[in-house]
Amino acid sequence: MFTIKRYTAGDKTIWNDFVEASKNGTFLLKRDYMDYHSDRFEDHSLLLYNDMGKISALLPANETCDNGCKQLFSHQGLTYGGLVLSTKHGANDVLQMFDAIISYLKGNGFSSFHYKQIPSIYHRYPSQEDEYALWRNDAVLEVCNISSSVALHSELIPRIGQGRKYRISLCRRQNYNVVFDFPLGTYWPMLTSCLKVRYDAKPVHTLQEMELLQERFPDNIKCVAVTDETGEVCAGTVVYLTKSVAHLQYSCATQKGYDNHAVDLLYSTLREHFNNDTTLSFFDFGTSNEEHGKVLNAHLSAYKETFGARGIAYKQWRIDLC
């Protein structure tokens, strides 16, 4: 049997310690990351304890209320946010954890439970007991995005094509350089401008938010850029480094960068760099979807696949409680 406690600020240390030792948690699920946007989300994270009073699992979550209907999400402000587990508990334990969570939510007037599963590439040890528990509780798959990942160190990694290698060589001959630990403050104006011009969009994070997160997690959040012969930034990305995955986000390039294949140089350099890091298992380019996964950006997905990446599902489930 498991009991539920709602997270309070006094639980921060025990929360972070459990994430660090867990089989599937990452730095995104630590409180210093989760709480940077606490003004935008009403936190309703849960701690699960066994009958001996020992912490057994965590659920990063926030609550919303729509037309009087309370909903729990795990977690709307995060890429993923399912149950954080240790190696001590197996399938039957996780079934009981779901029973406890569902009972708690029903008792507190929630109408639905939206569960954003931690993708398998982030698991440091097998951790899909939650997917079995979701199926057992008649969960509905409401979002499925496809990400493109390279399995580092695998003998099966597809080779980069000769055409791609030729364009990378052209880029190098024009004195383009890949710069690691590039300043976010220099990259962000270019990123913001490119997103506005190409998609009429803006970054989810402000520069101030990203600099705050990088200050809190300097070993986990890196900016990598490509500069031309004059030192001008022409392409770049933000890398989130967990214990097993190098995940890219906010990748973009100027028109000059696209014309001169700076993104090809960036991605091939990063693939080689991460493949030389024996602590990492996957290099994840991120998702290529719109409309909750129902639309695939086939061109973008195919481009990532030319670097040897193949599909990893990012799933969100819903359990109706009434």
C-alpha positions in Angstrom: 0.0 0.0 0.0 1.1 3.5 -0.7 0.1 6.9 0.7 0.2 10.2 -1.0 1.6 13.6 0.2 1.3 16.8 -1.8 4.7 18.5 -2.3 5.6 21.5 -0.3 8.8 23.6 -0.4 10.0 21.8 2.7 10.3 18.6 0.6 12.8 20.1 -1.8 15.9 18.2 -0.6 14.2 14.8 -0.3 12.7 15.4 -3.7 15.9 16.3 -5.4 17.8 13.5 -3.7 15.3 10.9 -4.9 15.4 12.2 -8.5 19.2 12.0 -8.5 19.2 8.4 -7.3 16.2 7.3 -9.5 16.3 5.0 -12.5 14.4 7.4 -14.8 14.6 10.9 -13.4 16.6 13.8 -15.0 17.6 17.3 -14.0 14.4 18.6 -15.6 12.5 17.0 -12.7 14.5 18.6 -10.0 12.8 21.5 -8.2 15.3 24.2 -9.3 14.3 23.4 -12.8 10.6 22.8 -12.2 10.1 25.9 -10.1 11.5 28.5 -12.4 8.0 28.9 -13.9 6.0 28.3 -10.7 4.2 31.6 -11.4 2.7 30.0 -14.6 1.6 26.7 -13.2 -0.2 25.7 -10.0 2.1 23.0 -8.7 0.4 19.8 -7.4 3.3 17.4 -7.4 3.0 14.2 -5.3 5.2 12.1 -3.1 4.4 8.5 -2.6 5.3 6.7 0.6 5.2 2.9 1.4 3.7 1.5 4.5 7.0 1.9 6.4 7.0 5.6 5.7 9.8 5.5 3.1 9.6 7.6 0.0 8.9 5.3 -3.0 8.1 7.5 -6.0 7.5 11.1 -7.1 5.0 12.6 -9.6 5.9 16.0 -10.9 2.5 17.6 -11.7 0.4 20.7 -11.9 -3.4 21.3 -11.7 -5.8 23.3 -13.8 -9.5 24.1 -13.6 -11.5 24.3 -16.8 -15.3 25.1 -16.4 -15.2 23.8 -12.9 -13.4 20.6 -13.8 -10.1 20.0 -12.0 -7.4 18.3 -14.1 -4.0 17.0 -13.0 -1.1 17.1 -15.6 2.3 15.6 -15.2 3.6 18.2 -16.2 2.4 21.0 -18.6 5.6 23.0 -18.2 7.9 20.1 -18.9 8.8 17.9 -21.8 8.0 14.9 -19.7 6.9 14.3 -16.1 5.7 10.8 -15.3 6.4 8.7 -12.2 10.0 9.0 -11.0 11.0 5.5 -9.7 13.8 3.7 -8.0 15.0 0.2 -8.9 13.3 -1.1 -5.7 9.8 -1.3 -7.1 8.4 -3.5 -9.8 5.2 -3.9 -11.9 2.8 -4.8 -9.1 4.2 -1.9 -6.9 3.5 0.6 -9.7 0.0 -0.8 -10.2 -0.6 -0.1 -6.5 0.9 3.4 -6.9 -1.6 4.2 -9.7 -4.4 2.9 -7.5 -3.2 5.3 -4.7 -2.9 8.2 -7.1 -6.3 7.7 -8.7 -7.9 7.3 -5.3 -6.2 10.5 -4.2 -7.4 12.4 -7.3 -10.9 11.2 -7.0 -11.0 12.2 -3.4 -9.8 15.7 -4.2 -12.3 16.3 -6.9 -10.2 15.8 -10.1 -12.0 14.8 -13.2 -9.1 13.6 -15.3 -5.4 12.7 -15.0 -3.0 13.6 -17.9 0.2 11.6 -17.8 3.2 12.7 -19.8 5.4 9.6 -19.9 9.2 9.8 -19.5 10.6 8.5 -22.9 12.5 5.3 -22.7 15.9 6.8 -23.8 16.0 8.6 -20.4 15.7 5.4 -18.4 19.0 4.4 -16.8 17.3 1.0 -16.0 14.1 -0.6 -17.4 11.2 1.6 -16.3 8.1 1.0 -18.3 6.0 -0.4 -15.5 3.9 2.8 -15.8 2.9 2.1 -19.3 1.5 -1.3 -18.2 -0.3 0.5 -15.3 -1.7 3.0 -17.7 -3.1 0.3 -19.9 -4.6 -1.5 -16.9 -6.4 1.7 -16.0 -7.9 2.2 -19.4 -5.7 5.2 -20.2 -6.2 6.8 -23.6 -3.2 7.9 -25.6 -4.0 11.5 -26.4 -0.6 12.8 -27.7 2.2 10.9 -29.5 5.1 12.8 -30.9 8.0 11.2 -32.7 11.5 12.3 -31.9 14.7 11.4 -33.8 17.5 9.8 -31.9 20.9 8.3 -32.6 21.9 5.2 -30.5 25.4 6.2 -29.7 28.2 3.6 -29.8 26.0 1.2 -31.8 27.4 -0.8 -34.6 24.1 -0.2 -36.4 24.5 3.6 -36.7 23.7 4.5 -40.3 26.5 6.3 -42.1 26.2 9.9 -43.1 25.6 10.0 -46.9 28.3 11.2 -49.3 26.2 14.2 -50.4 25.9 15.4 -46.8 29.6 14.9 -46.2 30.4 16.9 -49.3 28.3 19.8 -48.0 30.0 19.6 -44.6 33.4 19.8 -46.3 32.3 22.8 -48.3 31.2 24.5 -45.0 34.5 23.8 -43.3 36.5 25.1 -46.3 34.6 28.4 -45.9 36.1 28.7 -42.4 32.9 28.0 -40.5 33.6 26.8 -36.9 31.6 25.0 -34.3 31.9 26.8 -30.9 31.0 24.9 -27.7 29.9 26.8 -24.6 28.7 29.7 -26.8 27.1 32.5 -24.8 23.3 32.3 -24.7 23.1 36.1 -24.7 24.8 36.2 -28.1 22.8 33.3 -29.6 19.3 34.3 -28.4 18.8 37.4 -30.6 19.6 35.3 -33.7 17.3 32.5 -32.6 14.5 35.0 -31.8 14.8 36.7 -35.2 14.9 33.4 -37.1 11.8 32.0 -35.4 9.9 35.3 -36.0 10.8 35.4 -39.7 10.3 31.7 -40.5 7.4 30.7 -38.2 6.1 34.0 -36.7 6.9 32.4 -33.4 9.1 33.1 -30.4 11.1 30.9 -28.0 9.1 29.3 -25.2 11.8 30.4 -22.8 13.0 34.0 -22.5 16.7 34.7 -22.5 16.5 35.6 -18.8 14.8 32.2 -18.1 17.4 30.3 -20.0 20.3 32.1 -18.4 18.8 31.4 -15.0 18.4 27.7 -15.8 21.9 27.5 -17.2 23.2 29.2 -14.0 21.4 26.5 -11.9 22.5 23.6 -14.2 25.8 24.7 -15.8 26.8 21.1 -16.5 23.5 20.2 -18.1 22.6 23.1 -20.3 25.0 24.2 -23.1 24.7 26.4 -26.1 26.7 25.3 -29.2 26.9 27.6 -32.3 28.4 27.8 -35.7 30.2 31.0 -36.6 31.4 32.2 -40.1 34.8 33.6 -41.0 33.9 37.0 -39.4 32.8 35.4 -36.1 29.1 36.0 -36.8 26.8 33.3 -35.5 25.0 31.5 -38.4 23.5 28.5 -36.7 23.2 26.9 -33.3 21.3 24.9 -30.7 20.8 24.4 -27.0 21.9 21.0 -25.6 20.2 19.5 -22.6 22.6 16.9 -21.1 21.2 14.2 -18.8 23.0 11.1 -17.6 22.2 9.2 -20.7 20.9 11.6 -23.4 22.1 14.7 -25.2 18.9 16.4 -26.3 18.7 19.3 -28.7 16.3 22.1 -28.7 16.1 25.7 -30.1 18.1 24.6 -33.2 18.1 27.3 -36.0 20.2 29.0 -38.6 20.2 32.3 -40.5 19.5 32.2 -44.2 23.3 32.4 -44.8 23.8 29.5 -42.4 21.2 27.4 -44.3 22.7 28.4 -47.7 26.2 27.4 -46.6 25.2 24.2 -44.8 26.1 25.4 -41.3 23.4 23.1 -39.7 25.0 20.1 -41.5 28.3 21.0 -39.9 26.7 21.5 -36.5 24.8 18.2 -36.4 27.7 16.1 -37.7 30.1 17.7 -35.3 27.8 17.1 -32.4 27.1 13.5 -33.4 30.9 12.8 -33.4 31.4 14.7 -30.2 28.6 12.8 -28.3 29.7 9.4 -29.8 33.1 10.0 -28.2 31.4 10.5 -24.8 31.2 7.0 -23.2 28.7 8.2 -20.5 26.0 9.0 -23.1 23.7 6.5 -24.8 21.6 8.6 -27.1 21.8 11.8 -29.1 18.2 13.1 -29.5 17.4 15.7 -32.1 13.9 16.3 -30.7 10.4 15.9 -32.1 9.1 16.9 -35.6 5.4 17.2 -35.0 2.4 19.6 -34.8 -1.1 19.2 -33.6 -0.3 16.8 -30.7 1.6 14.5 -33.0 -1.1 14.1 -35.7 1.0 16.0 -38.2 4.5 14.9 -39.0 6.9 17.5 -40.5 8.2 14.8 -42.9 11.0 17.0 -44.4 12.4 17.9 -40.9 12.1 14.3 -39.7 13.9 13.0 -42.9 16.6 15.6 -42.5 17.4 14.4 -38.9 17.4 10.8 -40.2 20.2 11.5 -42.6 22.4 11.8 -39.6 21.5 8.3 -38.5 18.6 9.2 -36.2 15.5 6.9 -35.8 12.2 7.2 -33.9 11.5 7.5 -30.2 7.9 8.1 -29.0 7.0 10.9 -26.6 3.6 9.9 -25.2 0.9 11.6 -23.1 -2.0 9.6 -21.7 -5.4 10.5 -20.2 -7.3 8.6 -17.5 -10.9 9.8 -17.0 -11.8 9.8 -13.3 -15.6 10.3 -13.6 
